[in-house]
Structure formats: C-alpha cells, structure tokens
Amino acid sequence: MAFSPCGRYFISSDHSYIRMWDIQSGDIVRAFVGHKNDVLSVAFSPDGQRIASGSKDKTIRLWDVQERQQRNIFEAHKGPVRSIAFSPDGRYLLSGGDDNTVQLRNIQYPHSPILFEGHTGSVESVAFSPDGPFAISGSGDGTVRLWSLRNLSAENATSDHWIN
C-alpha cells in the first residue's frame, strides 16, 4: 500500500488488481487492471501522476493515474517483483525481486536496467535516500545493503556496505 503525495488517496492491491481509495469517503475512485498474477508492491510517483506496480507475473507496470491506463510494461526480474520505489525526482524506479537482485531503471529507457547483485535471498524491500544518491535494499538473507548511485554504470553496481 502507499499514500498519494497529496495525502488524499491511497492505493492497495487485491490479487491482480490495484485500487485507489479516497481517504475521506472510503470509496474506490479508480481501479487498474492488467497484471496476470498477484500484485506484491505499489508506489506513487512523487508528483502523484503515476503508479508503479510489481507482481508475481515478473513484470513492472507503470500506470497513468488520470487516464486510468497502463503506460508501460516491462519484464523485470526472473521471479516475482517484491518491492518497488520511485526516486525522489520521479525519473527512476528501483525494484527488488525473488531473483535476489535489485534493478534500477530510468523511466525514459526502462528496458535497460542496471542490475545490483549481492543478496543471497529474495529482495523484500527497496528505497531511495531522500536526496537520491543512495538506495537501500533488505533481503530475506538477513542483510540490508546500501548502494551508491553516484557515477553509476552497469559495471560498477556494487554495494558500499552491508549489514547482517
């Protein structure tokens, strides 16, 4: 689940559906349908105009909130996508999955993610630092990893620190 940046709405998942709720009325104001399996993670973009979702169907989908339509779909992880987060500027998506990896993708070029490896269990949670130069990931292997996003390329995607 996630709150909208304006605080008026929240989103939740129910099997393969995403629902957007009005907090004051308790009504469902929008529904997003498209995933082929359970949705495990949802996030609002910082401007509230997009929703990202990760699913057991191994995809990440981007949704336009106003148009109520899917804007992008990409095959993401080799297993279920457990966690997803937008960067503070809304330009990047971070995801974690059952394939033990973290992926960073530019929303403008989503089919070329940078892969972060190092966990030995599924990645259950991901987040960006508020100012954006770091990401963290938590795994079923009992570790939390801090990733530097400065001067990042696929060749130097390494963990700065890890904690057991």
N, C-alpha and C positions, 0 to 999 in steps of 0.2 A: 504494500500500500504506500501511497505517497500523497502529500498535500500539494495543492497548486501553489505557486508562488504568491498569488494574491490572498490565499487563505480561505477562499470562498468554497472551494471544491476539494474532493479527494478522489483518488482512483483506487480501485481494487480489482482483483482478478477472481474469476469463478470458472474453474476448468479452463476452457479455451477462450473465454470472453473477458473483456476489460470493461468495467463500468465506471462512469464518472458520476459522482454524487454531489448534490447541493447540500452543504453542511446545515444550513438553516432549516430547509424544508424536509430534508431526509429523502428527497426524491432522486431517482436516477435521471440525469439530464442528457446523458449520451452513453452509447454502447459501441464498442469497437470489436468487430468480429473478423477473424482471418487465420488465427493460429490453428494448427491441426492437432495440438495436444495442449496439456495444461500450461498456463502462463505462470511462471515462477517469480518474475520480478517486473516491476513497473517503475517508471520515473517520469516526472515532468521536466521539460526544458526550463532553464532559468526565466525565460520570458513567458512561459505558460502556453506557448503556441503549439508545442509538440509533446507527444508522449512517446517514450521508448518502452518496448516490452521484450522480455526474453522468455523462452519457452522450452519445454521438453522436446519440442519438434526441431530443436537445434538452430532455430532462427532468432534473429533480432528484427523487430519491425518498428518502423517509425510511422507515427500517426499524426495527421493534422487535426487539431482539436476543433477548430471552427468548421472545417469541411467534413469532419467525421469520417475521413478516408485514410486508408493506408497510403503512405507516400513512398516508402522504401521497404524492401525485404532483402535480407542477406543471410546466406548460410554462414553461421558464425563458428560455433565450437563443434567438436566431434561428438559431443554429448549434449545433454540439457544445458541451457543457459540459466545459471542460478542467480546471477546478480547483474545489475546494470546501473550506470550512473552517467549523468551529463557533466561535462566540465563547467566551471563557473561562467565561462563565456558562451556556453551552448554550442561550441564548434566541434567538440569531441565526445565520443562515447567510450566508456570503459565497461568491459564485461568480464565476468568470471564464469567458468563452467566446470562440468564434470570431467573434462579432459585435462584438468589440473593446470589450466593456463588462464592468463589474463590477456585480454586483447584491447588495444587502443585503436580507435578508428576515427579519422576525420570524416565528419558527416558529408562533406562535399565529395569525398573519394572513399566511400565506405567499403569497397571491395578489396582494399589493400591495407589490412590491419597490421599493426606492429604487435608482435607476439612476445609476451613475458612468460618465461618458464622458470621453474624453481620449486614450486609446490609439489608435494607428492600425494596430495589428496584433492578432492574437488574444492574449487574456489567458491565459497559460500557468500562472501560479501566483498564489495569494492567501493571505493570512494576517492574523490579528488580532494586535495587540500583547498581551502577557501580561495587562495590566490593562484592556484593552478599548477605550480611547478612539481608537485609530488602527487603520487597516488599510493593508496594502501590496499592491501588485499588480505582477507582472512580465509583460512583453509581448514578443511576437515582433518588435515595432518597436524593440527595444533599450532600452526605458526601464523604470524602476521608478518607481511613483507611490506617494506617501504620502497617505492620505486621512484627514481628521479626521472622527470620528464624533460629535463634540460638537455639541449643538443641531442635529441633522441633520434635514433635511426634503428632499423631492424637489427643491425649488427651490434649495437651497444645497449640493448634492452636487458639490463641486469639489475638485480636487487641491491640497494645500498645497505640495507640492514634486514635482519630477520630476527624474530623473537619467538622462542618456544614457550 
